[in-house]
Amino acid sequence: MAKVTEEYYAQKRKEILDAAYRVCVRKPITSVTMKDVIAETGYSHGAIYKYYKDLDEIIRDLLININRTYTFDDLGKIIEKHGTKNWEKAIRDIFSMLADHMLGVGKDVVKISLYCSVFAVSEPERAKQISEKIGEESVTPLLSAINTMSVYLADVIKANKLHPARSVEEIILFIVTYYGGVEDSFVLYDSDDSSDGYAGNNPELLFSIMADSVILMLKGVKKK
């Protein structure tokens, strides 16, 4: 009986998280209320509080699920494969992976992830409390990837005796800023037709441009 109860409890929490996900797809997470989630689930006001005590708990579990989905597992493999010798190919492969990943997870996940960043800026204290409840899983995949990239770029510069036009910190700042712009375009541009000449729905092109830019800043040779 206890096992059945645990499964039932887990299923109800999953239904609530699925409902919260659908709400967050329709509107920014910064404006989502418990009332929105309750309406989406179809549960009574009292029933939902049997499984979650407040909205922040729901957001916490939703972010954990998204972080598990929005991962860059191949980053380390790419770096290990190419090392510092074939660093240009490594950088192109890394940004190609980012494009494939963005297309793979789809606009809904990217949209929620994007608005989570806005949430962290607009309500820092609340976001901090949620992150503390999440613990180790509050480290976003993007932050983890950036940390890995920082180390790799420094190793590349040292091993190849490069004289970069910008510091590693500035190159990383460029990557983060550009990445955010690609996310914005991918989420906000609705059309799937690239024939209109706008690249907002073409992450492959945008990330290849970023790869060329990073290589140039590291004093590499632009791909012909």
C-alpha positions as CSV (number, residue, x, y, z in Angstrom):
1,M,0.0,0.0,0.0
2,A,2.8,2.4,0.9
3,K,4.4,1.8,-2.6
4,V,1.1,2.6,-4.3
5,T,0.7,5.8,-2.2
6,E,4.2,6.9,-3.1
7,E,3.5,6.3,-6.8
8,Y,0.2,8.2,-6.6
9,Y,1.9,11.1,-4.8
10,A,4.7,11.2,-7.4
11,Q,2.2,11.1,-10.3
12,K,0.2,14.0,-8.8
13,R,3.3,16.1,-8.5
14,K,4.3,15.2,-12.0
15,E,0.8,16.3,-13.2
16,I,1.3,19.6,-11.4
17,L,4.8,20.2,-12.9
18,D,3.4,19.4,-16.4
19,A,0.7,21.9,-15.8
20,A,3.2,24.5,-14.6
21,Y,5.3,23.8,-17.7
22,R,2.4,24.5,-20.0
23,V,1.6,27.7,-18.2
24,C,5.3,28.9,-18.4
25,V,5.2,28.2,-22.2
26,R,2.3,30.6,-22.5
27,K,3.5,33.4,-20.3
28,P,6.8,34.5,-18.7
29,I,7.7,32.7,-15.5
30,T,8.0,36.1,-13.8
31,S,4.2,36.6,-14.1
32,V,3.1,33.0,-13.3
33,T,0.9,32.7,-10.2
34,M,-0.3,29.8,-8.1
35,K,-3.8,30.6,-9.4
36,D,-2.6,30.0,-13.0
37,V,-1.1,26.6,-12.1
38,I,-4.3,25.5,-10.2
39,A,-6.5,26.5,-13.1
40,E,-4.3,24.5,-15.5
41,T,-4.4,21.4,-13.3
42,G,-8.1,21.5,-12.7
43,Y,-7.4,20.6,-9.1
44,S,-9.2,22.4,-6.3
45,H,-7.3,25.1,-4.4
46,G,-6.9,22.8,-1.4
47,A,-5.9,19.7,-3.3
48,I,-2.8,21.2,-4.9
49,Y,-1.4,22.2,-1.5
50,K,-1.3,18.5,-0.5
51,Y,1.6,18.2,-3.0
52,Y,3.3,21.6,-3.0
53,K,3.2,24.1,-0.3
54,D,3.8,27.1,-2.6
55,L,4.6,28.3,-6.1
56,D,8.3,28.5,-5.4
57,E,8.4,24.8,-4.7
58,I,6.8,24.1,-8.0
59,I,9.3,26.4,-9.8
60,R,12.1,24.7,-8.0
61,D,11.2,21.3,-9.3
62,L,10.4,22.7,-12.7
63,L,13.9,24.2,-12.9
64,I,15.5,21.0,-11.8
65,N,13.7,19.1,-14.6
66,I,14.7,21.8,-17.2
67,N,18.3,21.7,-16.1
68,R,18.4,18.0,-16.6
69,T,17.0,18.4,-20.1
70,Y,19.1,21.5,-21.0
71,T,22.5,19.8,-20.7
72,F,25.6,20.0,-22.9
73,D,26.9,16.4,-22.3
74,D,29.1,16.3,-25.4
75,L,31.2,19.4,-24.5
76,G,33.8,17.4,-22.5
77,K,33.9,14.7,-25.2
78,I,34.6,17.3,-27.9
79,I,37.4,18.8,-25.9
80,E,38.9,15.4,-25.1
81,K,38.7,14.4,-28.8
82,H,40.5,17.4,-30.2
83,G,42.6,18.5,-27.3
84,T,44.5,21.8,-27.7
85,K,46.2,20.9,-30.9
86,N,43.0,20.9,-33.1
87,W,41.4,23.7,-31.2
88,E,39.8,25.4,-34.2
89,K,37.9,22.2,-35.1
90,A,37.0,21.8,-31.4
91,I,35.5,25.3,-31.2
92,R,33.5,24.7,-34.4
93,D,32.2,21.4,-33.1
94,I,31.3,22.9,-29.7
95,F,29.2,25.7,-31.3
96,S,27.7,23.2,-33.8
97,M,26.7,21.1,-30.7
98,L,25.0,24.2,-29.1
99,A,23.0,24.7,-32.3
100,D,21.9,21.1,-32.5
101,H,21.0,21.1,-28.8
102,M,18.9,24.3,-29.1
103,L,17.0,22.8,-32.0
104,G,16.7,19.5,-30.2
105,V,15.2,20.7,-26.9
106,G,12.9,23.0,-28.8
107,K,11.5,26.5,-28.3
108,D,9.4,25.8,-25.3
109,V,12.3,24.7,-23.1
110,V,14.6,27.5,-24.4
111,K,11.8,30.0,-23.7
112,I,11.4,28.9,-20.1
113,S,15.1,28.8,-19.6
114,L,15.4,32.3,-21.0
115,Y,12.7,33.7,-18.8
116,C,14.4,32.1,-15.8
117,S,17.3,34.4,-16.4
118,V,15.0,37.3,-16.4
119,F,13.4,36.0,-13.2
120,A,16.9,35.9,-11.5
121,V,17.4,39.6,-12.4
122,S,13.9,40.9,-11.6
123,E,13.5,39.0,-8.3
124,P,17.0,38.2,-7.1
125,E,16.2,37.5,-3.5
126,R,13.4,35.1,-4.4
127,A,15.5,33.5,-7.1
128,K,18.3,33.0,-4.6
129,Q,16.0,31.3,-2.1
130,I,14.8,28.9,-4.8
131,S,18.4,28.2,-5.9
132,E,19.4,27.4,-2.3
133,K,16.5,24.9,-2.1
134,I,17.6,23.3,-5.4
135,G,21.2,22.9,-4.1
136,E,23.8,21.6,-6.5
137,E,21.3,21.3,-9.3
138,S,20.9,25.1,-9.3
139,V,24.1,25.3,-11.3
140,T,22.7,25.7,-14.8
141,P,24.1,23.7,-17.7
142,L,25.1,26.9,-19.5
143,L,27.1,28.1,-16.4
144,S,28.8,24.7,-16.2
145,A,29.6,24.8,-19.9
146,I,31.0,28.3,-19.6
147,N,33.3,27.3,-16.8
148,T,34.6,24.4,-18.9
149,M,35.1,26.7,-21.9
150,S,37.0,29.2,-19.8
151,V,39.5,26.5,-18.8
152,Y,39.8,25.2,-22.3
153,L,40.4,28.5,-23.9
154,A,43.1,29.3,-21.4
155,D,44.8,26.0,-22.2
156,V,44.5,26.6,-25.9
157,I,46.2,30.0,-25.7
158,K,49.0,28.6,-23.5
159,A,49.6,25.4,-25.5
160,N,49.6,27.2,-28.9
161,K,51.4,30.4,-27.7
162,L,48.6,32.5,-29.1
163,H,48.3,36.2,-28.6
164,P,44.5,36.7,-28.5
165,A,42.9,40.0,-29.4
166,R,40.8,39.7,-26.3
167,S,41.2,38.1,-22.9
168,V,39.6,34.8,-22.0
169,E,37.2,36.7,-19.7
170,E,36.2,39.1,-22.6
171,I,35.7,36.2,-25.0
172,I,33.5,34.4,-22.5
173,L,31.5,37.6,-22.0
174,F,31.0,37.7,-25.8
175,I,29.9,34.1,-25.9
176,V,27.4,34.5,-23.1
177,T,26.0,37.7,-24.6
178,Y,25.8,36.3,-28.1
179,Y,24.2,33.1,-26.8
180,G,21.5,35.1,-25.1
181,G,20.8,36.9,-28.4
182,V,20.5,33.6,-30.3
183,E,18.1,32.4,-27.6
184,D,16.0,35.5,-27.9
185,S,15.8,35.2,-31.7
186,F,15.0,31.5,-31.6
187,V,12.2,32.0,-29.1
188,L,10.7,35.2,-30.4
189,Y,10.9,34.6,-34.1
190,D,7.8,32.4,-34.9
191,S,8.4,31.7,-38.6
192,D,10.1,28.4,-39.7
193,D,10.7,29.9,-43.1
194,S,14.3,31.0,-43.6
195,S,13.6,32.2,-47.1
196,D,12.8,35.7,-45.8
197,G,16.5,36.3,-45.1
198,Y,16.2,36.6,-41.4
199,A,18.5,34.2,-39.5
200,G,16.6,34.3,-36.2
201,N,15.2,30.8,-36.7
202,N,18.6,29.4,-37.9
203,P,20.8,28.6,-34.9
204,E,23.2,26.7,-37.1
205,L,24.1,29.8,-39.0
206,L,24.3,32.0,-35.9
207,F,26.5,29.6,-34.0
208,S,28.8,29.1,-36.9
209,I,29.3,32.9,-37.0
210,M,30.0,32.9,-33.3
211,A,32.6,30.1,-33.8
212,D,34.4,32.1,-36.5
213,S,34.4,35.2,-34.2
214,V,35.9,33.3,-31.3
215,I,38.5,31.8,-33.5
216,L,39.4,35.2,-34.9
217,M,39.7,36.6,-31.4
218,L,42.0,33.8,-30.5
219,K,44.1,34.7,-33.5
220,G,42.9,31.7,-35.5
221,V,42.3,31.6,-39.3
222,K,38.8,32.2,-40.4
223,K,37.3,29.2,-42.3
224,K,37.1,29.8,-46.0
